[in-house]
Amino acid sequence: MTPGATYTRTAIALHWIAALLIVGNFLFGLYVADLPHSPAQLRDLAWHKWAGMTILFLSAARLLWRLWHPAPALPATMPAWQRRAAHASHFLLYVLFFATPITGWLFSSASGLQVVYFGVLPIPDLIGRSKETAHLLHAVHRWLAYALAAVVALHAAAAVRHHYVDRDDVLRRMLFFRGSRT
């Protein structure tokens, strides 16, 4: 792997922290959605919201970091269609990194259930309470979460394919411990 062909340690850390939070919060959101209405569900829903807000803040940090530390170039051997697909999927990931938690935040606002970050910091409501709007935003949030999960799965599958089929360094440049490719 040539120098400058890898992501910075900060970018790698932000990537893997975000990946774990996104996958974990998606699965936790599925779990919470099936719980009966109860104090336990409200507690778990609060955790889901806190994780969502953390993902939103982390996404902003990732985007700012990426603006000042561009991604390394893709391998010259990669076909043009794969380059376009990689750029499109990364763009879509960033859109969904923001759109999914923001619609969750809007849903909470419209439901009249303010997000209080880790039970300490009240996050202002973005819109007023409205049952109809809350219903719509819940559906939008859910579909965006499914879309994010699908693009994340595709992203992971592509990385694994590059590593095991194409045998290039696309995955290795996002790992802390890169090792040698022998």
C-alpha positions in Angstrom: 0.0 0.0 0.0 1.5 3.3 -1.0 1.8 6.2 1.4 -1.2 8.5 1.2 -3.4 5.7 0.0 -5.1 5.2 3.4 -7.5 7.1 5.5 -6.3 9.0 8.5 -6.6 7.4 11.9 -9.3 9.9 12.8 -11.3 9.1 9.7 -10.9 5.4 10.4 -12.1 5.8 14.0 -15.0 8.0 13.0 -16.0 5.4 10.3 -16.0 2.4 12.7 -17.7 4.2 15.6 -20.4 5.4 13.2 -20.7 1.9 11.7 -21.2 0.3 15.1 -23.7 3.0 16.2 -25.7 2.8 13.0 -26.0 -1.0 12.9 -26.7 -1.2 16.6 -29.2 1.6 16.6 -31.0 0.2 13.5 -31.4 -3.2 15.3 -32.3 -1.6 18.6 -34.9 0.5 16.7 -36.5 -2.6 15.3 -36.6 -4.1 18.8 -38.1 -0.9 20.4 -40.7 -0.6 17.7 -42.2 -4.0 18.7 -42.4 -3.3 22.4 -45.8 -2.7 24.0 -46.3 0.9 25.2 -44.8 1.0 28.7 -42.3 2.9 30.8 -39.6 0.4 29.7 -40.4 1.2 26.0 -40.1 4.9 26.7 -36.8 4.3 28.4 -35.5 2.2 25.5 -36.9 4.8 23.0 -34.9 7.5 24.8 -31.7 5.4 24.3 -32.6 5.0 20.6 -33.0 8.8 20.3 -29.7 9.4 22.1 -27.9 7.1 19.8 -29.6 8.8 16.8 -28.5 12.2 18.0 -25.0 10.9 18.5 -25.0 9.5 15.0 -26.1 12.9 13.7 -23.3 14.8 15.7 -20.8 12.2 14.6 -21.9 12.5 11.0 -21.3 16.2 11.1 -17.8 15.6 12.5 -17.1 13.0 9.8 -18.3 15.4 7.1 -16.2 18.3 8.4 -13.1 16.0 8.7 -13.7 14.7 5.2 -13.8 18.3 3.8 -10.3 19.0 5.1 -9.0 15.4 4.7 -10.2 14.1 1.3 -10.6 10.3 0.8 -7.6 8.6 -0.8 -7.8 7.9 -4.5 -9.4 4.6 -5.5 -7.2 2.0 -7.1 -6.3 2.8 -10.7 -7.2 -0.7 -11.6 -10.9 -0.2 -10.5 -13.3 -0.1 -13.4 -15.0 3.3 -14.1 -18.4 2.0 -13.2 -17.2 0.9 -9.8 -15.7 4.3 -9.2 -19.0 5.9 -10.1 -20.9 3.4 -7.9 -18.5 4.1 -5.0 -18.9 7.8 -5.2 -22.7 7.6 -5.5 -23.0 5.2 -2.6 -20.8 7.4 -0.4 -22.9 10.4 -1.3 -26.1 8.5 -0.5 -24.6 7.3 2.8 -23.9 10.8 3.9 -27.4 12.0 2.9 -28.9 9.1 4.9 -26.5 9.7 7.9 -28.2 13.1 8.2 -31.7 12.5 6.9 -32.5 9.5 9.1 -31.7 11.0 12.5 -33.2 14.4 11.5 -36.5 12.7 10.6 -36.4 10.9 13.9 -35.9 14.2 15.6 -38.7 15.8 13.7 -40.9 12.7 14.5 -40.2 13.2 18.2 -41.0 16.9 18.0 -44.3 16.3 16.2 -45.1 13.6 18.7 -44.6 16.0 21.6 -41.8 13.9 23.0 -38.8 16.2 23.2 -35.3 14.7 22.9 -33.3 15.2 26.1 -29.8 14.1 25.2 -28.7 11.5 27.8 -31.4 12.9 30.1 -29.5 16.1 30.6 -29.4 18.3 27.6 -32.8 19.3 26.1 -32.7 19.4 22.3 -35.1 22.0 21.0 -38.1 20.7 19.1 -37.9 21.5 15.4 -41.7 21.6 14.7 -44.9 21.8 16.7 -46.9 18.9 17.9 -49.1 17.3 15.2 -50.5 13.8 15.2 -50.8 13.7 11.4 -47.3 15.0 10.9 -45.9 12.6 13.5 -47.5 9.7 11.7 -46.0 10.8 8.3 -42.6 11.4 9.9 -42.6 8.1 11.6 -43.1 6.3 8.2 -40.4 8.5 6.5 -38.0 7.8 9.4 -38.6 4.1 9.2 -38.1 3.9 5.4 -35.0 6.1 5.6 -33.6 3.7 8.3 -34.3 0.7 6.0 -32.6 2.5 3.1 -29.6 3.3 5.3 -29.4 -0.3 6.4 -29.6 -1.5 2.7 -26.8 1.0 1.6 -24.6 0.1 4.6 -25.1 -3.6 3.7 -24.2 -3.0 0.1 -21.2 -0.9 1.2 -19.9 -3.7 3.5 -20.5 -6.3 0.8 -18.5 -4.2 -1.7 -15.6 -3.9 0.7 -15.6 -7.6 1.4 -15.8 -8.3 -2.4 -12.8 -6.0 -3.0 -10.8 -7.8 -0.3 -11.6 -11.4 -1.2 -12.4 -11.4 -4.9 -10.6 -8.4 -6.3 -7.8 -8.8 -3.8 -7.1 -5.0 -3.7 -6.5 -2.7 -0.8 -9.9 -0.9 -0.7 -10.9 -2.5 2.6 -7.4 -2.5 4.1 -7.1 1.3 3.8 -10.0 1.6 6.3 -8.5 -0.8 8.9 -6.4 0.2 11.9 -4.2 -2.9 11.5 -3.5 -3.3 7.8 -1.0 -6.1 7.8 0.7 -7.3 4.7 -1.3 -8.7 1.7 0.6 -11.9 1.2 
